[in-house]
Amino acid sequence: MGKIYTIREACDILQIDATTLRRWDREGKIHYIRLSNNFRRVPKKEINRILGIKNNRVDAVYARVSSNDQKNDLYNQINRLRSSYPDAIVYSDIRSGLKFNRRGFNELLNRIENDEINNIYITHKDRLARFCFGSIESICKMHNTNIIETDGNEILSANEGLTMDLISIITSFSARLYGLRSHKMKNILEALKE
């Protein structure tokens, strides 16, 4: 649906009074959205249309790896996506796909919620999120944003999809567990050297 404004907010943006706005509604010059409680809201696209603001939506690519050791893979993802979509804005993170406090991811989400993104190009859906991909996809659909997976368009059965999700979770937790162990081992080795 995109951003919507109250009547007062719309009047402030358009620099008109509520009487004029109601008259425009009767004349068909502006279209309201009626909420379930019968309140009226004005969509941002209607305000932009009246103000003559063109659609400023852009395409984006998103790349992610889990650790600094995988930076080369991050650059490979970005380069592959940029070669196919050179005008797209690049968002990237070095952080686990199970964490949602990723800077690039959150910047991208903010732009989606502001109706500024047409398409998001990713190599695999697990780059965007290891888990809860469906929720992110739903948010994108609400804002007319498409997620396009460039390297993994094969259709999976329900069982294969569930298996892939479980493998992703196990892989992520295993990596975290072994990562913790390796840090402990490094600390022990350093203590022994001293």
QUIMO-V602303 format. One record per residue. N is the residue number from 1. RES is the residue in three letters. PHI is phi in whole degrees, -180 to 180 (NA if undefined). OMEGA is omega in degrees with one decimal (* if undefined). D_FIRST is the distance of its C-alpha to the first C-alpha in whole Angstrom. Layout:
N,RES,PHI,OMEGA,D_FIRST
N,RES,PHI,OMEGA,D_FIRST
This chain:
1,MET,NA,-178.1,0
2,GLY,89,-177.7,4
3,LYS,-70,175.5,7
4,ILE,-127,-176.3,8
5,TYR,-120,172.0,12
6,THR,-69,178.7,15
7,ILE,-60,179.7,17
8,ARG,-62,179.1,19
9,GLU,-62,179.5,17
10,ALA,-62,178.3,16
11,CYS,-62,179.0,20
12,ASP,-63,-178.7,21
13,ILE,-67,-177.7,19
14,LEU,-82,-179.0,20
15,GLN,57,176.3,24
16,ILE,-134,176.3,24
17,ASP,-98,-175.8,25
18,ALA,-63,178.6,23
19,THR,-62,178.3,25
20,THR,-64,-179.9,24
21,LEU,-63,178.0,21
22,ARG,-65,177.8,22
23,ARG,-64,177.7,24
24,TRP,-60,178.0,21
25,ASP,-63,179.6,19
26,ARG,-62,-178.1,22
27,GLU,-83,179.8,23
28,GLY,78,-179.7,20
29,LYS,-82,178.5,19
30,ILE,-143,-178.0,16
31,HIS,-120,177.8,13
32,TYR,-89,166.4,12
33,ILE,-114,176.8,10
34,ARG,-99,177.7,13
35,LEU,-82,-178.3,12
36,SER,-62,178.5,15
37,ASN,-89,177.2,17
38,ASN,73,173.2,17
39,PHE,-71,179.4,16
40,ARG,-102,175.9,14
41,ARG,-132,-179.6,12
42,VAL,-110,178.9,11
43,PRO,-67,179.1,8
44,LYS,-58,-177.9,9
45,LYS,-65,176.3,9
46,GLU,-69,178.4,12
47,ILE,-64,178.2,14
48,ASN,-61,179.3,14
49,ARG,-62,-179.0,15
50,ILE,-66,-179.8,18
51,LEU,-79,179.9,19
52,GLY,78,178.7,20
53,ILE,-85,-179.9,18
54,LYS,-77,177.4,17
55,ASN,-65,-178.2,15
56,ASN,-102,-176.9,16
57,ARG,-73,-179.0,15
58,VAL,-130,173.4,17
59,ASP,-96,179.9,19
60,ALA,-137,168.6,20
61,VAL,-115,178.3,23
62,TYR,-130,178.5,23
63,ALA,-130,-178.9,27
64,ARG,-152,168.0,28
65,VAL,-132,-174.2,32
66,SER,-87,-175.5,33
67,SER,-146,179.3,36
68,ASN,-62,178.7,38
69,ASP,-64,-176.1,40
70,GLN,-104,-177.2,38
71,LYS,-57,179.0,37
72,ASN,-60,177.6,38
73,ASP,-65,177.5,36
74,LEU,-61,179.4,33
75,TYR,-63,177.4,34
76,ASN,-64,177.6,35
77,GLN,-59,-177.8,31
78,ILE,-61,-178.3,30
79,ASN,-64,178.5,33
80,ARG,-63,-178.8,32
81,LEU,-69,-179.8,28
82,ARG,-67,179.4,29
83,SER,-66,178.3,32
84,SER,-88,-176.0,29
85,TYR,-132,-171.9,26
86,PRO,-66,-178.4,28
87,ASP,-89,-176.9,26
88,ALA,-75,176.0,23
89,ILE,-81,-176.4,23
90,VAL,-96,170.9,25
91,TYR,-123,-179.6,24
92,SER,-151,178.9,27
93,ASP,-146,167.2,28
94,ILE,-115,-174.5,31
95,ARG,-171,-179.7,31
96,SER,-61,176.6,30
97,GLY,-72,175.9,27
98,LEU,-86,-179.3,28
99,LYS,-94,-179.7,27
100,PHE,-109,176.3,23
101,ASN,-98,178.3,25
102,ARG,-94,-174.3,25
103,ARG,-60,-178.9,25
104,GLY,-62,178.6,24
105,PHE,-61,-178.6,21
106,ASN,-70,174.6,20
107,GLU,-62,178.1,20
108,LEU,-63,178.2,18
109,LEU,-60,178.1,15
110,ASN,-61,179.7,15
111,ARG,-69,176.0,14
112,ILE,-64,-179.1,11
113,GLU,-65,175.8,10
114,ASN,-91,178.9,11
115,ASP,59,-177.6,9
116,GLU,-109,-175.3,13
117,ILE,-118,174.8,13
118,ASN,-83,-175.2,14
119,ASN,-131,171.9,16
120,ILE,-116,179.1,18
121,TYR,-102,178.8,22
122,ILE,-133,177.7,24
123,THR,-76,177.4,27
124,HIS,-142,-177.4,27
125,LYS,-64,179.4,24
126,ASP,-71,173.9,26
127,ARG,-69,179.7,26
128,LEU,-77,178.5,22
129,ALA,-163,176.6,23
130,ARG,-74,-175.8,26
131,PHE,-144,179.3,25
132,CYS,69,178.7,21
133,PHE,-59,-179.9,20
134,GLY,-60,178.5,18
135,SER,-67,178.4,16
136,ILE,-65,178.5,15
137,GLU,-62,178.7,14
138,SER,-64,177.6,12
139,ILE,-61,179.6,10
140,CYS,-63,179.7,10
141,LYS,-62,178.6,9
142,MET,-62,-177.5,6
143,HIS,-111,177.6,6
144,ASN,55,177.1,8
145,THR,-110,179.2,11
146,ASN,-98,172.6,14
147,ILE,-105,-177.1,17
148,ILE,-117,-179.8,20
149,GLU,-91,-172.1,23
150,THR,-86,-174.9,26
151,ASP,-111,-173.9,29
152,GLY,-143,-176.8,28
153,ASN,-88,-178.8,27
154,GLU,-67,-179.7,29
155,ILE,-87,-178.3,28
156,LEU,-105,173.0,29
157,SER,-71,-179.9,31
158,ALA,-59,179.6,29
159,ASN,-65,179.3,33
160,GLU,-65,178.4,33
161,GLY,-63,178.6,29
162,LEU,-63,178.6,30
163,THR,-60,179.7,33
164,MET,-63,177.9,32
165,ASP,-62,180.0,30
166,LEU,-64,178.4,33
167,ILE,-63,178.5,35
168,SER,-61,-179.5,32
169,ILE,-65,-179.5,32
170,ILE,-62,179.6,36
171,THR,-60,-178.4,36
172,SER,-64,-179.8,34
173,PHE,-68,177.4,36
174,SER,-63,179.7,40
175,ALA,-62,179.3,39
176,ARG,-66,-179.1,38
177,LEU,-62,-179.6,41
178,TYR,-68,175.7,44
179,GLY,-63,177.3,42
180,LEU,-64,179.5,43
181,ARG,-63,-178.3,47
182,SER,-66,176.5,47
183,HIS,-66,177.4,47
184,LYS,-62,-178.6,49
185,MET,-64,177.8,52
186,LYS,-61,179.4,51
187,ASN,-63,178.8,52
188,ILE,-65,-179.9,55
189,LEU,-63,178.2,57
190,GLU,-65,178.5,56
191,ALA,-64,179.6,58
192,LEU,-67,-179.7,61
193,LYS,-65,-178.5,61
194,GLU,-74,*,62
